[in-house]
Amino acid sequence: MGVADLSIAEIATDYSIPVAKRFSLYNHLLIADKHQKTRLALEAAKAIIFQILSEKYPKATSDLMVATKAT
């Protein structure tokens, strides 16, 4: 598994996620609590970003899932 060039703090800043929401999200996705500057595993970073986007844009991400399954 690769390492993303993103840290928890960078994702939180990029998507304006408050600290409480951030840790709730990590617990929901079963991602071990890490130091904010730790670089994330690629799959963990993708899961976090997808979850954030699906909450902000539920219609767009559901369309993306349908398109991904069709290909």
Predicted model as a PDB file, atoms N, CA, C, CB and O in Angstrom, pLDDT in the B-factor column:
MODEL        1                                                                  
ATOM      1  N   MET A   1       0.852  -1.173   0.000  1.00 59.00           N  
ATOM      2  CA  MET A   1       0.000   0.000   0.000  1.00 59.00           C  
ATOM      3  C   MET A   1       0.893   1.229   0.000  1.00 59.00           C  
ATOM      4  CB  MET A   1      -0.967   0.002   1.221  1.00 59.00           C  
ATOM      5  O   MET A   1       1.875   1.288   0.740  1.00 59.00           O  
ATOM      6  N   GLY A   2       0.561   2.199  -0.817  1.00 74.00           N  
ATOM      7  CA  GLY A   2       1.342   3.423  -0.917  1.00 74.00           C  
ATOM      8  C   GLY A   2       0.978   4.421   0.166  1.00 74.00           C  
ATOM      9  O   GLY A   2       0.016   4.247   0.914  1.00 74.00           O  
ATOM     10  N   VAL A   3       1.769   5.456   0.219  1.00 74.00           N  
ATOM     11  CA  VAL A   3       1.519   6.533   1.173  1.00 74.00           C  
ATOM     12  C   VAL A   3       1.112   7.772   0.388  1.00 74.00           C  
ATOM     13  CB  VAL A   3       2.778   6.817   2.065  1.00 74.00           C  
ATOM     14  O   VAL A   3       1.775   8.158  -0.575  1.00 74.00           O  
ATOM     15  N   ALA A   4       0.016   8.386   0.812  1.00 77.00           N  
ATOM     16  CA  ALA A   4      -0.449   9.616   0.161  1.00 77.00           C  
ATOM     17  C   ALA A   4       0.433  10.767   0.610  1.00 77.00           C  
ATOM     18  CB  ALA A   4      -1.949   9.904   0.492  1.00 77.00           C  
ATOM     19  O   ALA A   4       0.994  10.733   1.705  1.00 77.00           O  
ATOM     20  N   ASP A   5       0.554  11.755  -0.204  1.00 81.00           N  
ATOM     21  CA  ASP A   5       1.326  12.927   0.183  1.00 81.00           C  
ATOM     22  C   ASP A   5       0.399  13.919   0.882  1.00 81.00           C  
ATOM     23  CB  ASP A   5       2.012  13.580  -1.054  1.00 81.00           C  
ATOM     24  O   ASP A   5       0.417  15.115   0.594  1.00 81.00           O  
ATOM     25  N   LEU A   6      -0.405  13.404   1.795  1.00 84.00           N  
ATOM     26  CA  LEU A   6      -1.364  14.205   2.551  1.00 84.00           C  
ATOM     27  C   LEU A   6      -1.313  13.800   4.015  1.00 84.00           C  
ATOM     28  CB  LEU A   6      -2.798  14.038   1.986  1.00 84.00           C  
ATOM     29  O   LEU A   6      -1.128  12.628   4.342  1.00 84.00           O  
ATOM     30  N   SER A   7      -1.476  14.764   4.874  1.00 82.00           N  
ATOM     31  CA  SER A   7      -1.579  14.476   6.299  1.00 82.00           C  
ATOM     32  C   SER A   7      -3.010  14.740   6.749  1.00 82.00           C  
ATOM     33  CB  SER A   7      -0.569  15.331   7.122  1.00 82.00           C  
ATOM     34  O   SER A   7      -3.801  15.345   6.026  1.00 82.00           O  
ATOM     35  N   ILE A   8      -3.325  14.284   7.940  1.00 80.00           N  
ATOM     36  CA  ILE A   8      -4.647  14.525   8.511  1.00 80.00           C  
ATOM     37  C   ILE A   8      -4.923  16.023   8.579  1.00 80.00           C  
ATOM     38  CB  ILE A   8      -4.761  13.892   9.912  1.00 80.00           C  
ATOM     39  O   ILE A   8      -6.016  16.476   8.239  1.00 80.00           O  
ATOM     40  N   ALA A   9      -3.933  16.783   9.018  1.00 80.00           N  
ATOM     41  CA  ALA A   9      -4.106  18.236   9.149  1.00 80.00           C  
ATOM     42  C   ALA A   9      -4.349  18.892   7.794  1.00 80.00           C  
ATOM     43  CB  ALA A   9      -2.875  18.862   9.815  1.00 80.00           C  
ATOM     44  O   ALA A   9      -5.163  19.809   7.690  1.00 80.00           O  
ATOM     45  N   GLU A  10      -3.655  18.434   6.760  1.00 87.00           N  
ATOM     46  CA  GLU A  10      -3.834  19.023   5.426  1.00 87.00           C  
ATOM     47  C   GLU A  10      -5.225  18.747   4.870  1.00 87.00           C  
ATOM     48  CB  GLU A  10      -2.780  18.484   4.464  1.00 87.00           C  
ATOM     49  O   GLU A  10      -5.843  19.629   4.273  1.00 87.00           O  
ATOM     50  N   ILE A  11      -5.714  17.538   5.062  1.00 86.00           N  
ATOM     51  CA  ILE A  11      -7.063  17.214   4.587  1.00 86.00           C  
ATOM     52  C   ILE A  11      -8.083  18.054   5.347  1.00 86.00           C  
ATOM     53  CB  ILE A  11      -7.366  15.697   4.759  1.00 86.00           C  
ATOM     54  O   ILE A  11      -9.014  18.597   4.751  1.00 86.00           O  
ATOM     55  N   ALA A  12      -7.910  18.159   6.650  1.00 84.00           N  
ATOM     56  CA  ALA A  12      -8.838  18.957   7.460  1.00 84.00           C  
ATOM     57  C   ALA A  12      -8.853  20.408   7.006  1.00 84.00           C  
ATOM     58  CB  ALA A  12      -8.462  18.878   8.944  1.00 84.00           C  
ATOM     59  O   ALA A  12      -9.914  21.027   6.932  1.00 84.00           O  
ATOM     60  N   THR A  13      -7.690  20.951   6.704  1.00 88.00           N  
ATOM     61  CA  THR A  13      -7.602  22.341   6.239  1.00 88.00           C  
ATOM     62  C   THR A  13      -8.225  22.488   4.855  1.00 88.00           C  
ATOM     63  CB  THR A  13      -6.134  22.811   6.210  1.00 88.00           C  
ATOM     64  O   THR A  13      -9.009  23.407   4.618  1.00 88.00           O  
ATOM     65  N   ASP A  14      -7.878  21.582   3.942  1.00 90.00           N  
ATOM     66  CA  ASP A  14      -8.387  21.665   2.576  1.00 90.00           C  
ATOM     67  C   ASP A  14      -9.908  21.609   2.509  1.00 90.00           C  
ATOM     68  CB  ASP A  14      -7.807  20.552   1.746  1.00 90.00           C  
ATOM     69  O   ASP A  14     -10.523  22.287   1.687  1.00 90.00           O  
ATOM     70  N   TYR A  15     -10.516  20.795   3.380  1.00 88.00           N  
ATOM     71  CA  TYR A  15     -11.962  20.606   3.333  1.00 88.00           C  
ATOM     72  C   TYR A  15     -12.695  21.283   4.490  1.00 88.00           C  
ATOM     73  CB  TYR A  15     -12.278  19.137   3.331  1.00 88.00           C  
ATOM     74  O   TYR A  15     -13.884  21.039   4.696  1.00 88.00           O  
ATOM     75  N   SER A  16     -11.994  22.131   5.245  1.00 88.00           N  
ATOM     76  CA  SER A  16     -12.584  22.883   6.369  1.00 88.00           C  
ATOM     77  C   SER A  16     -13.346  21.978   7.339  1.00 88.00           C  
ATOM     78  CB  SER A  16     -13.524  23.966   5.838  1.00 88.00           C  
ATOM     79  O   SER A  16     -14.510  22.225   7.655  1.00 88.00           O  
ATOM     80  N   ILE A  17     -12.680  20.942   7.798  1.00 84.00           N  
ATOM     81  CA  ILE A  17     -13.280  19.979   8.716  1.00 84.00           C  
ATOM     82  C   ILE A  17     -12.885  20.334  10.148  1.00 84.00           C  
ATOM     83  CB  ILE A  17     -12.842  18.529   8.365  1.00 84.00           C  
ATOM     84  O   ILE A  17     -11.692  20.403  10.445  1.00 84.00           O  
ATOM     85  N   PRO A  18     -13.855  20.561  11.050  1.00 82.00           N  
ATOM     86  CA  PRO A  18     -13.509  20.826  12.444  1.00 82.00           C  
ATOM     87  C   PRO A  18     -12.935  19.570  13.106  1.00 82.00           C  
ATOM     88  CB  PRO A  18     -14.746  21.323  13.221  1.00 82.00           C  
ATOM     89  O   PRO A  18     -13.169  18.453  12.646  1.00 82.00           O  
ATOM     90  N   VAL A  19     -12.191  19.766  14.178  1.00 71.00           N  
ATOM     91  CA  VAL A  19     -11.506  18.665  14.855  1.00 71.00           C  
ATOM     92  C   VAL A  19     -12.476  17.560  15.277  1.00 71.00           C  
ATOM     93  CB  VAL A  19     -10.757  19.189  16.074  1.00 71.00           C  
ATOM     94  O   VAL A  19     -12.197  16.384  15.044  1.00 71.00           O  
ATOM     95  N   ALA A  20     -13.590  17.907  15.883  1.00 74.00           N  
ATOM     96  CA  ALA A  20     -14.548  16.888  16.344  1.00 74.00           C  
ATOM     97  C   ALA A  20     -15.065  16.051  15.182  1.00 74.00           C  
ATOM     98  CB  ALA A  20     -15.727  17.550  17.075  1.00 74.00           C  
ATOM     99  O   ALA A  20     -15.166  14.829  15.298  1.00 74.00           O  
ATOM    100  N   LYS A  21     -15.389  16.685  14.079  1.00 79.00           N  
ATOM    101  CA  LYS A  21     -15.880  15.975  12.897  1.00 79.00           C  
ATOM    102  C   LYS A  21     -14.794  15.080  12.324  1.00 79.00           C  
ATOM    103  CB  LYS A  21     -16.367  16.968  11.829  1.00 79.00           C  
ATOM    104  O   LYS A  21     -15.066  13.963  11.882  1.00 79.00           O  
ATOM    105  N   ARG A  22     -13.575  15.571  12.334  1.00 76.00           N  
ATOM    106  CA  ARG A  22     -12.451  14.822  11.791  1.00 76.00           C  
ATOM    107  C   ARG A  22     -12.289  13.495  12.526  1.00 76.00           C  
ATOM    108  CB  ARG A  22     -11.160  15.647  11.884  1.00 76.00           C  
ATOM    109  O   ARG A  22     -12.186  12.446  11.891  1.00 76.00           O  
ATOM    110  N   PHE A  23     -12.265  13.531  13.844  1.00 75.00           N  
ATOM    111  CA  PHE A  23     -12.074  12.303  14.601  1.00 75.00           C  
ATOM    112  C   PHE A  23     -13.281  11.386  14.503  1.00 75.00           C  
ATOM    113  CB  PHE A  23     -11.788  12.621  16.050  1.00 75.00           C  
ATOM    114  O   PHE A  23     -13.133  10.164  14.515  1.00 75.00           O  
ATOM    115  N   SER A  24     -14.463  11.954  14.407  1.00 80.00           N  
ATOM    116  CA  SER A  24     -15.667  11.154  14.196  1.00 80.00           C  
ATOM    117  C   SER A  24     -15.584  10.406  12.867  1.00 80.00           C  
ATOM    118  CB  SER A  24     -16.923  12.047  14.231  1.00 80.00           C  
ATOM    119  O   SER A  24     -15.939   9.231  12.777  1.00 80.00           O  
ATOM    120  N   LEU A  25     -15.118  11.094  11.859  1.00 80.00           N  
ATOM    121  CA  LEU A  25     -14.969  10.501  10.532  1.00 80.00           C  
ATOM    122  C   LEU A  25     -13.956   9.363  10.551  1.00 80.00           C  
ATOM    123  CB  LEU A  25     -14.546  11.566   9.517  1.00 80.00           C  
ATOM    124  O   LEU A  25     -14.198   8.307   9.966  1.00 80.00           O  
ATOM    125  N   TYR A  26     -12.825   9.568  11.217  1.00 77.00           N  
ATOM    126  CA  TYR A  26     -11.792   8.522  11.280  1.00 77.00           C  
ATOM    127  C   TYR A  26     -12.301   7.301  12.031  1.00 77.00           C  
ATOM    128  CB  TYR A  26     -10.517   9.059  11.954  1.00 77.00           C  
ATOM    129  O   TYR A  26     -12.020   6.168  11.641  1.00 77.00           O  
ATOM    130  N   ASN A  27     -13.050   7.527  13.108  1.00 78.00           N  
ATOM    131  CA  ASN A  27     -13.621   6.397  13.845  1.00 78.00           C  
ATOM    132  C   ASN A  27     -14.622   5.646  12.978  1.00 78.00           C  
ATOM    133  CB  ASN A  27     -14.298   6.880  15.142  1.00 78.00           C  
ATOM    134  O   ASN A  27     -14.652   4.415  12.979  1.00 78.00           O  
ATOM    135  N   HIS A  28     -15.439   6.385  12.239  1.00 80.00           N  
ATOM    136  CA  HIS A  28     -16.437   5.774  11.354  1.00 80.00           C  
ATOM    137  C   HIS A  28     -15.768   4.907  10.283  1.00 80.00           C  
ATOM    138  CB  HIS A  28     -17.299   6.863  10.689  1.00 80.00           C  
ATOM    139  O   HIS A  28     -16.262   3.830   9.948  1.00 80.00           O  
ATOM    140  N   LEU A  29     -14.654   5.383   9.757  1.00 79.00           N  
ATOM    141  CA  LEU A  29     -13.939   4.653   8.699  1.00 79.00           C  
ATOM    142  C   LEU A  29     -12.925   3.647   9.258  1.00 79.00           C  
ATOM    143  CB  LEU A  29     -13.223   5.641   7.784  1.00 79.00           C  
ATOM    144  O   LEU A  29     -12.188   3.011   8.505  1.00 79.00           O  
ATOM    145  N   LEU A  30     -12.900   3.512  10.589  1.00 77.00           N  
ATOM    146  CA  LEU A  30     -11.986   2.581  11.272  1.00 77.00           C  
ATOM    147  C   LEU A  30     -10.522   2.878  10.975  1.00 77.00           C  
ATOM    148  CB  LEU A  30     -12.302   1.151  10.869  1.00 77.00           C  
ATOM    149  O   LEU A  30      -9.715   1.962  10.809  1.00 77.00           O  
ATOM    150  N   ILE A  31     -10.185   4.162  10.908  1.00 76.00           N  
ATOM    151  CA  ILE A  31      -8.804   4.583  10.693  1.00 76.00           C  
ATOM    152  C   ILE A  31      -8.223   4.916  12.057  1.00 76.00           C  
ATOM    153  CB  ILE A  31      -8.711   5.813   9.709  1.00 76.00           C  
ATOM    154  O   ILE A  31      -8.774   5.733  12.795  1.00 76.00           O  
ATOM    155  N   ALA A  32      -7.113   4.281  12.384  1.00 70.00           N  
ATOM    156  CA  ALA A  32      -6.490   4.491  13.694  1.00 70.00           C  
ATOM    157  C   ALA A  32      -6.139   5.963  13.865  1.00 70.00           C  
ATOM    158  CB  ALA A  32      -5.223   3.609  13.854  1.00 70.00           C  
ATOM    159  O   ALA A  32      -5.681   6.617  12.928  1.00 70.00           O  
ATOM    160  N   ASP A  33      -6.359   6.473  15.070  1.00 59.00           N  
ATOM    161  CA  ASP A  33      -6.026   7.858  15.378  1.00 59.00           C  
ATOM    162  C   ASP A  33      -4.519   8.044  15.241  1.00 59.00           C  
ATOM    163  CB  ASP A  33      -6.507   8.248  16.807  1.00 59.00           C  
ATOM    164  O   ASP A  33      -3.736   7.273  15.797  1.00 59.00           O  
ATOM    165  N   LYS A  34      -4.127   9.052  14.510  1.00 63.00           N  
ATOM    166  CA  LYS A  34      -2.721   9.304  14.243  1.00 63.00           C  
ATOM    167  C   LYS A  34      -2.400  10.751  14.544  1.00 63.00           C  
ATOM    168  CB  LYS A  34      -2.365   8.959  12.791  1.00 63.00           C  
ATOM    169  O   LYS A  34      -3.297  11.578  14.707  1.00 63.00           O  
ATOM    170  N   HIS A  35      -1.130  11.048  14.615  1.00 68.00           N  
ATOM    171  CA  HIS A  35      -0.699  12.429  14.788  1.00 68.00           C  
ATOM    172  C   HIS A  35      -1.120  13.218  13.551  1.00 68.00           C  
ATOM    173  CB  HIS A  35       0.850  12.517  15.019  1.00 68.00           C  
ATOM    174  O   HIS A  35      -1.124  12.674  12.446  1.00 68.00           O  
ATOM    175  N   GLN A  36      -1.468  14.476  13.719  1.00 72.00           N  
ATOM    176  CA  GLN A  36      -1.995  15.274  12.617  1.00 72.00           C  
ATOM    177  C   GLN A  36      -1.028  15.433  11.448  1.00 72.00           C  
ATOM    178  CB  GLN A  36      -2.377  16.622  13.121  1.00 72.00           C  
ATOM    179  O   GLN A  36      -1.461  15.665  10.319  1.00 72.00           O  
ATOM    180  N   LYS A  37       0.269  15.313  11.698  1.00 76.00           N  
ATOM    181  CA  LYS A  37       1.238  15.487  10.618  1.00 76.00           C  
ATOM    182  C   LYS A  37       1.662  14.167   9.977  1.00 76.00           C  
ATOM    183  CB  LYS A  37       2.456  16.204  11.140  1.00 76.00           C  
ATOM    184  O   LYS A  37       2.477  14.160   9.055  1.00 76.00           O  
ATOM    185  N   THR A  38       1.115  13.054  10.456  1.00 76.00           N  
ATOM    186  CA  THR A  38       1.425  11.751   9.879  1.00 76.00           C  
ATOM    187  C   THR A  38       0.887  11.674   8.461  1.00 76.00           C  
ATOM    188  CB  THR A  38       0.842  10.615  10.740  1.00 76.00           C  
ATOM    189  O   THR A  38      -0.258  12.045   8.201  1.00 76.00           O  
ATOM    190  N   ARG A  39       1.710  11.196   7.555  1.00 81.00           N  
ATOM    191  CA  ARG A  39       1.251  10.971   6.184  1.00 81.00           C  
ATOM    192  C   ARG A  39       0.350   9.740   6.185  1.00 81.00           C  
ATOM    193  CB  ARG A  39       2.461  10.789   5.194  1.00 81.00           C  
ATOM    194  O   ARG A  39       0.671   8.722   6.799  1.00 81.00           O  
ATOM    195  N   LEU A  40      -0.762   9.845   5.501  1.00 82.00           N  
ATOM    196  CA  LEU A  40      -1.756   8.771   5.493  1.00 82.00           C  
ATOM    197  C   LEU A  40      -1.461   7.736   4.424  1.00 82.00           C  
ATOM    198  CB  LEU A  40      -3.144   9.341   5.281  1.00 82.00           C  
ATOM    199  O   LEU A  40      -0.854   8.032   3.395  1.00 82.00           O  
ATOM    200  N   ALA A  41      -1.903   6.512   4.691  1.00 82.00           N  
ATOM    201  CA  ALA A  41      -1.886   5.482   3.663  1.00 82.00           C  
ATOM    202  C   ALA A  41      -2.798   5.955   2.535  1.00 82.00           C  
ATOM    203  CB  ALA A  41      -2.344   4.083   4.231  1.00 82.00           C  
ATOM    204  O   ALA A  41      -3.810   6.610   2.785  1.00 82.00           O  
ATOM    205  N   LEU A  42      -2.448   5.632   1.323  1.00 87.00           N  
ATOM    206  CA  LEU A  42      -3.198   6.097   0.156  1.00 87.00           C  
ATOM    207  C   LEU A  42      -4.678   5.737   0.256  1.00 87.00           C  
ATOM    208  CB  LEU A  42      -2.607   5.505  -1.120  1.00 87.00           C  
ATOM    209  O   LEU A  42      -5.539   6.579  -0.001  1.00 87.00           O  
ATOM    210  N   GLU A  43      -4.977   4.512   0.623  1.00 86.00           N  
ATOM    211  CA  GLU A  43      -6.379   4.077   0.710  1.00 86.00           C  
ATOM    212  C   GLU A  43      -7.126   4.826   1.809  1.00 86.00           C  
ATOM    213  CB  GLU A  43      -6.455   2.566   0.966  1.00 86.00           C  
ATOM    214  O   GLU A  43      -8.308   5.129   1.650  1.00 86.00           O  
ATOM    215  N   ALA A  44      -6.456   5.128   2.920  1.00 84.00           N  
ATOM    216  CA  ALA A  44      -7.094   5.882   4.005  1.00 84.00           C  
ATOM    217  C   ALA A  44      -7.405   7.301   3.544  1.00 84.00           C  
ATOM    218  CB  ALA A  44      -6.189   5.910   5.261  1.00 84.00           C  
ATOM    219  O   ALA A  44      -8.492   7.815   3.806  1.00 84.00           O  
ATOM    220  N   ALA A  45      -6.466   7.929   2.866  1.00 85.00           N  
ATOM    221  CA  ALA A  45      -6.687   9.291   2.363  1.00 85.00           C  
ATOM    222  C   ALA A  45      -7.845   9.319   1.372  1.00 85.00           C  
ATOM    223  CB  ALA A  45      -5.408   9.837   1.697  1.00 85.00           C  
ATOM    224  O   ALA A  45      -8.687  10.216   1.425  1.00 85.00           O  
ATOM    225  N   LYS A  46      -7.891   8.346   0.474  1.00 88.00           N  
ATOM    226  CA  LYS A  46      -8.985   8.290  -0.498  1.00 88.00           C  
ATOM    227  C   LYS A  46     -10.328   8.084   0.195  1.00 88.00           C  
ATOM    228  CB  LYS A  46      -8.741   7.168  -1.513  1.00 88.00           C  
ATOM    229  O   LYS A  46     -11.320   8.707  -0.183  1.00 88.00           O  
ATOM    230  N   ALA A  47     -10.370   7.221   1.199  1.00 87.00           N  
ATOM    231  CA  ALA A  47     -11.621   6.959   1.915  1.00 87.00           C  
ATOM    232  C   ALA A  47     -12.104   8.206   2.643  1.00 87.00           C  
ATOM    233  CB  ALA A  47     -11.439   5.808   2.910  1.00 87.00           C  
ATOM    234  O   ALA A  47     -13.296   8.511   2.636  1.00 87.00           O  
ATOM    235  N   ILE A  48     -11.180   8.925   3.270  1.00 85.00           N  
ATOM    236  CA  ILE A  48     -11.539  10.143   3.992  1.00 85.00           C  
ATOM    237  C   ILE A  48     -12.092  11.187   3.024  1.00 85.00           C  
ATOM    238  CB  ILE A  48     -10.317  10.706   4.751  1.00 85.00           C  
ATOM    239  O   ILE A  48     -13.147  11.771   3.271  1.00 85.00           O  
ATOM    240  N   ILE A  49     -11.384  11.417   1.935  1.00 88.00           N  
ATOM    241  CA  ILE A  49     -11.815  12.431   0.975  1.00 88.00           C  
ATOM    242  C   ILE A  49     -13.152  12.056   0.342  1.00 88.00           C  
ATOM    243  CB  ILE A  49     -10.753  12.621  -0.111  1.00 88.00           C  
ATOM    244  O   ILE A  49     -14.014  12.917   0.169  1.00 88.00           O  
ATOM    245  N   PHE A  50     -13.334  10.795  -0.003  1.00 89.00           N  
ATOM    246  CA  PHE A  50     -14.601  10.374  -0.596  1.00 89.00           C  
ATOM    247  C   PHE A  50     -15.748  10.568   0.395  1.00 89.00           C  
ATOM    248  CB  PHE A  50     -14.525   8.901  -1.042  1.00 89.00           C  
ATOM    249  O   PHE A  50     -16.827  11.018   0.010  1.00 89.00           O  
ATOM    250  N   GLN A  51     -15.523  10.232   1.666  1.00 87.00           N  
ATOM    251  CA  GLN A  51     -16.567  10.405   2.683  1.00 87.00           C  
ATOM    252  C   GLN A  51     -16.924  11.877   2.849  1.00 87.00           C  
ATOM    253  CB  GLN A  51     -16.110   9.819   4.031  1.00 87.00           C  
ATOM    254  O   GLN A  51     -18.101  12.226   2.943  1.00 87.00           O  
ATOM    255  N   ILE A  52     -15.916  12.739   2.884  1.00 88.00           N  
ATOM    256  CA  ILE A  52     -16.160  14.174   3.016  1.00 88.00           C  
ATOM    257  C   ILE A  52     -16.978  14.682   1.824  1.00 88.00           C  
ATOM    258  CB  ILE A  52     -14.821  14.947   3.123  1.00 88.00           C  
ATOM    259  O   ILE A  52     -17.956  15.409   1.997  1.00 88.00           O  
ATOM    260  N   LEU A  53     -16.571  14.297   0.633  1.00 88.00           N  
ATOM    261  CA  LEU A  53     -17.281  14.748  -0.569  1.00 88.00           C  
ATOM    262  C   LEU A  53     -18.694  14.188  -0.644  1.00 88.00           C  
ATOM    263  CB  LEU A  53     -16.507  14.349  -1.814  1.00 88.00           C  
ATOM    264  O   LEU A  53     -19.608  14.871  -1.106  1.00 88.00           O  
ATOM    265  N   SER A  54     -18.883  12.945  -0.193  1.00 87.00           N  
ATOM    266  CA  SER A  54     -20.222  12.359  -0.250  1.00 87.00           C  
ATOM    267  C   SER A  54     -21.178  13.056   0.716  1.00 87.00           C  
ATOM    268  CB  SER A  54     -20.158  10.864   0.067  1.00 87.00           C  
ATOM    269  O   SER A  54     -22.385  13.094   0.480  1.00 87.00           O  
ATOM    270  N   GLU A  55     -20.634  13.608   1.806  1.00 84.00           N  
ATOM    271  CA  GLU A  55     -21.478  14.360   2.735  1.00 84.00           C  
ATOM    272  C   GLU A  55     -21.785  15.753   2.193  1.00 84.00           C  
ATOM    273  CB  GLU A  55     -20.799  14.468   4.106  1.00 84.00           C  
ATOM    274  O   GLU A  55     -22.882  16.272   2.403  1.00 84.00           O  
ATOM    275  N   LYS A  56     -20.832  16.355   1.503  1.00 83.00           N  
ATOM    276  CA  LYS A  56     -21.038  17.698   0.953  1.00 83.00           C  
ATOM    277  C   LYS A  56     -21.867  17.668  -0.326  1.00 83.00           C  
ATOM    278  CB  LYS A  56     -19.697  18.364   0.681  1.00 83.00           C  
ATOM    279  O   LYS A  56     -22.687  18.556  -0.560  1.00 83.00           O  
ATOM    280  N   TYR A  57     -21.654  16.646  -1.155  1.00 83.00           N  
ATOM    281  CA  TYR A  57     -22.302  16.552  -2.469  1.00 83.00           C  
ATOM    282  C   TYR A  57     -22.883  15.154  -2.653  1.00 83.00           C  
ATOM    283  CB  TYR A  57     -21.296  16.879  -3.610  1.00 83.00           C  
ATOM    284  O   TYR A  57     -22.365  14.382  -3.460  1.00 83.00           O  
ATOM    285  N   PRO A  58     -23.940  14.809  -1.931  1.00 80.00           N  
ATOM    286  CA  PRO A  58     -24.458  13.437  -1.984  1.00 80.00           C  
ATOM    287  C   PRO A  58     -24.893  12.985  -3.379  1.00 80.00           C  
ATOM    288  CB  PRO A  58     -25.618  13.308  -1.048  1.00 80.00           C  
ATOM    289  O   PRO A  58     -24.670  11.829  -3.738  1.00 80.00           O  
ATOM    290  N   LYS A  59     -25.492  13.843  -4.155  1.00 75.00           N  
ATOM    291  CA  LYS A  59     -25.952  13.472  -5.502  1.00 75.00           C  
ATOM    292  C   LYS A  59     -24.771  13.190  -6.426  1.00 75.00           C  
ATOM    293  CB  LYS A  59     -26.829  14.588  -6.098  1.00 75.00           C  
ATOM    294  O   LYS A  59     -24.781  12.203  -7.161  1.00 75.00           O  
ATOM    295  N   ALA A  60     -23.772  14.035  -6.393  1.00 66.00           N  
ATOM    296  CA  ALA A  60     -22.613  13.876  -7.282  1.00 66.00           C  
ATOM    297  C   ALA A  60     -21.854  12.593  -6.987  1.00 66.00           C  
ATOM    298  CB  ALA A  60     -21.673  15.072  -7.149  1.00 66.00           C  
ATOM    299  O   ALA A  60     -21.424  11.907  -7.915  1.00 66.00           O  
ATOM    300  N   THR A  61     -21.679  12.254  -5.713  1.00 57.00           N  
ATOM    301  CA  THR A  61     -20.926  11.048  -5.395  1.00 57.00           C  
ATOM    302  C   THR A  61     -21.732   9.789  -5.679  1.00 57.00           C  
ATOM    303  CB  THR A  61     -20.495  11.070  -3.942  1.00 57.00           C  
ATOM    304  O   THR A  61     -21.154   8.754  -6.012  1.00 57.00           O  
ATOM    305  N   SER A  62     -23.056   9.853  -5.554  1.00 60.00           N  
ATOM    306  CA  SER A  62     -23.857   8.672  -5.908  1.00 60.00           C  
ATOM    307  C   SER A  62     -23.799   8.448  -7.421  1.00 60.00           C  
ATOM    308  CB  SER A  62     -25.339   8.841  -5.435  1.00 60.00           C  
ATOM    309  O   SER A  62     -23.767   7.303  -7.872  1.00 60.00           O  
ATOM    310  N   ASP A  63     -23.784   9.518  -8.204  1.00 61.00           N  
ATOM    311  CA  ASP A  63     -23.631   9.384  -9.650  1.00 61.00           C  
ATOM    312  C   ASP A  63     -22.268   8.810  -9.989  1.00 61.00           C  
ATOM    313  CB  ASP A  63     -23.824  10.737 -10.344  1.00 61.00           C  
ATOM    314  O   ASP A  63     -22.149   8.002 -10.910  1.00 61.00           O  
ATOM    315  N   LEU A  64     -21.238   9.216  -9.258  1.00 57.00           N  
ATOM    316  CA  LEU A  64     -19.885   8.703  -9.480  1.00 57.00           C  
ATOM    317  C   LEU A  64     -19.827   7.204  -9.184  1.00 57.00           C  
ATOM    318  CB  LEU A  64     -18.865   9.463  -8.601  1.00 57.00           C  
ATOM    319  O   LEU A  64     -19.176   6.460  -9.917  1.00 57.00           O  
ATOM    320  N   MET A  65     -20.489   6.757  -8.135  1.00 57.00           N  
ATOM    321  CA  MET A  65     -20.489   5.330  -7.793  1.00 57.00           C  
ATOM    322  C   MET A  65     -21.173   4.526  -8.883  1.00 57.00           C  
ATOM    323  CB  MET A  65     -21.185   5.090  -6.441  1.00 57.00           C  
ATOM    324  O   MET A  65     -20.701   3.444  -9.230  1.00 57.00           O  
ATOM    325  N   VAL A  66     -22.270   5.024  -9.431  1.00 57.00           N  
ATOM    326  CA  VAL A  66     -22.976   4.323 -10.506  1.00 57.00           C  
ATOM    327  C   VAL A  66     -22.080   4.239 -11.737  1.00 57.00           C  
ATOM    328  CB  VAL A  66     -24.311   5.040 -10.853  1.00 57.00           C  
ATOM    329  O   VAL A  66     -21.995   3.178 -12.357  1.00 57.00           O  
ATOM    330  N   ALA A  67     -21.418   5.314 -12.101  1.00 57.00           N  
ATOM    331  CA  ALA A  67     -20.529   5.338 -13.254  1.00 57.00           C  
ATOM    332  C   ALA A  67     -19.340   4.413 -13.056  1.00 57.00           C  
ATOM    333  CB  ALA A  67     -20.047   6.753 -13.519  1.00 57.00           C  
ATOM    334  O   ALA A  67     -18.905   3.762 -14.006  1.00 57.00           O  
ATOM    335  N   THR A  68     -18.810   4.341 -11.852  1.00 58.00           N  
ATOM    336  CA  THR A  68     -17.661   3.475 -11.554  1.00 58.00           C  
ATOM    337  C   THR A  68     -18.062   2.011 -11.658  1.00 58.00           C  
ATOM    338  CB  THR A  68     -17.100   3.774 -10.146  1.00 58.00           C  
ATOM    339  O   THR A  68     -17.300   1.208 -12.195  1.00 58.00           O  
ATOM    340  N   LYS A  69     -19.242   1.642 -11.156  1.00 58.00           N  
ATOM    341  CA  LYS A  69     -19.692   0.262 -11.208  1.00 58.00           C  
ATOM    342  C   LYS A  69     -19.983  -0.173 -12.648  1.00 58.00           C  
ATOM    343  CB  LYS A  69     -20.936   0.082 -10.339  1.00 58.00           C  
ATOM    344  O   LYS A  69     -19.834  -1.348 -12.982  1.00 58.00           O  
ATOM    345  N   ALA A  70     -20.388   0.751 -13.483  1.00 53.00           N  
ATOM    346  CA  ALA A  70     -20.750   0.409 -14.863  1.00 53.00           C  
ATOM    347  C   ALA A  70     -19.513   0.135 -15.723  1.00 53.00           C  
ATOM    348  CB  ALA A  70     -21.576   1.539 -15.487  1.00 53.00           C  
ATOM    349  O   ALA A  70     -19.608  -0.556 -16.737  1.00 53.00           O  
ATOM    350  N   THR A  71     -18.368   0.664 -15.333  1.00 51.00           N  
ATOM    351  CA  THR A  71     -17.160   0.480 -16.153  1.00 51.00           C  
ATOM    352  C   THR A  71     -16.307  -0.641 -15.682  1.00 51.00           C  
ATOM    353  CB  THR A  71     -16.349   1.723 -16.176  1.00 51.00           C  
ATOM    354  O   THR A  71     -15.261  -0.913 -16.272  1.00 51.00           O  
TER     355      THR A  71                                                      
ENDMDL                                                                          
END                                                                             
